[in-house]
Amino acid sequence: MHLVYPVALGSLLFSVGIYGVLARRNAVLILMSIEIMLNAVNINLVAFNAWLRDPLMGGQIFALFVITVAAAEVGVGLAIVLLIFRNRETVDLDHLRELSDVQPVRTPRAAAAPEEASVR
């Protein structure tokens, strides 16, 4: 098996994923680009495993671990994106630059002040 073809495909996919992370502003598209980069890593792991003829199948085992981590990352990432969408009504990352643009709720102290004055 030629090693050049899967490595070229993996590097092309990884480059597309990097471009997607750097150029996109939508959080869901950024998560998809990260998944593309992880799939490029999986292609390289399996290709090098086949090329080296590893009897322990280390590359394929690592690829399974990467798939597991990617599934967990998608679950947590989408949960965070959904919570951000519920609170801010957007998933555009340009609008999410500040962590706290929601003003804190203040209780009126004017109503509590006369009661404290009458107790004393």
C-alpha positions as CSV (number, residue, x, y, z in Angstrom):
1,M,0.0,0.0,0.0
2,H,1.3,3.4,-0.9
3,L,1.5,5.7,2.1
4,V,1.4,8.9,0.1
5,Y,-2.3,8.8,-0.8
6,P,-3.8,8.5,2.7
7,V,-1.4,11.0,4.1
8,A,-2.2,13.5,1.3
9,L,-5.9,13.0,2.0
10,G,-5.4,13.4,5.7
11,S,-3.4,16.6,5.3
12,L,-6.0,18.0,2.9
13,L,-8.8,17.2,5.3
14,F,-6.8,18.7,8.2
15,S,-6.2,21.8,6.2
16,V,-9.9,22.2,5.4
17,G,-10.6,21.8,9.1
18,I,-8.1,24.4,10.1
19,Y,-9.6,26.8,7.5
20,G,-13.1,26.1,8.9
21,V,-12.0,26.9,12.4
22,L,-10.2,30.1,11.5
23,A,-12.7,31.4,8.9
24,R,-16.1,30.6,10.4
25,R,-18.0,32.5,13.0
26,N,-20.8,30.0,13.6
27,A,-20.1,27.7,16.6
28,V,-21.8,24.7,15.0
29,L,-19.6,25.0,11.9
30,I,-16.5,25.3,14.1
31,L,-17.5,22.1,15.8
32,M,-17.9,20.4,12.4
33,S,-14.5,21.6,11.4
34,I,-12.9,20.2,14.5
35,E,-14.6,16.8,13.7
36,I,-13.0,17.0,10.2
37,M,-9.6,17.5,11.7
38,L,-10.1,14.6,14.1
39,N,-11.1,12.4,11.1
40,A,-7.9,13.4,9.3
41,V,-6.0,12.3,12.3
42,N,-7.8,8.9,12.2
43,I,-7.0,8.5,8.5
44,N,-3.3,9.0,9.3
45,L,-3.3,6.7,12.3
46,V,-4.9,3.8,10.3
47,A,-2.7,4.5,7.3
48,F,0.5,4.3,9.3
49,N,-0.7,1.3,11.2
50,A,-1.2,-0.5,7.8
51,W,2.1,0.7,6.4
52,L,4.1,-0.4,9.5
53,R,2.2,-3.7,9.7
54,D,1.9,-3.3,13.5
55,P,0.8,-6.7,15.0
56,L,-0.7,-4.9,18.0
57,M,-2.9,-2.7,15.8
58,G,-1.9,0.4,17.8
59,G,-3.0,2.9,15.2
60,Q,-6.4,1.4,15.0
61,I,-6.8,1.3,18.7
62,F,-5.8,5.0,19.0
63,A,-8.3,5.8,16.2
64,L,-11.0,4.2,18.3
65,F,-10.0,6.3,21.3
66,V,-10.1,9.4,19.1
67,I,-13.5,8.5,17.8
68,T,-14.7,8.1,21.5
69,V,-13.2,11.4,22.5
70,A,-14.8,13.1,19.4
71,A,-18.2,11.7,20.3
72,A,-17.9,13.1,23.8
73,E,-16.7,16.4,22.5
74,V,-19.7,16.7,20.2
75,G,-22.1,16.0,23.0
76,V,-20.6,18.6,25.3
77,G,-20.0,21.1,22.6
78,L,-23.5,20.9,21.3
79,A,-24.9,21.2,24.8
80,I,-22.8,24.4,25.3
81,V,-24.0,25.8,22.0
82,L,-27.6,25.1,22.8
83,L,-27.3,26.8,26.2
84,I,-25.6,29.8,24.6
85,F,-28.4,30.0,22.0
86,R,-31.1,29.9,24.7
87,N,-29.4,32.7,26.7
88,R,-28.1,34.9,23.9
89,E,-30.3,33.9,20.9
90,T,-27.3,33.6,18.6
91,V,-24.5,31.2,17.9
92,D,-22.4,33.8,16.1
93,L,-19.1,34.0,17.9
94,D,-18.6,37.7,17.0
95,H,-21.5,38.5,19.3
96,L,-20.2,36.4,22.1
97,R,-16.9,38.3,22.8
98,E,-17.8,39.3,26.3
99,L,-18.7,36.8,28.9
100,S,-21.2,38.9,30.8
101,D,-23.1,41.3,28.8
102,V,-26.2,40.6,30.9
103,Q,-26.7,43.1,33.6
104,P,-27.0,41.8,37.2
105,V,-30.4,41.9,38.8
106,R,-30.6,44.4,41.6
107,T,-33.2,44.3,44.3
108,P,-34.7,47.6,45.3
109,R,-33.2,48.7,48.6
110,A,-35.5,51.7,48.9
111,A,-38.4,49.5,50.0
112,A,-36.3,47.8,52.6
113,A,-34.7,50.9,54.1
114,P,-37.9,52.3,55.9
115,E,-38.4,49.0,57.6
116,E,-34.9,49.0,58.9
117,A,-35.2,52.6,60.1
118,S,-38.4,51.9,62.0
119,V,-36.9,48.8,63.8
120,R,-34.0,50.8,65.2
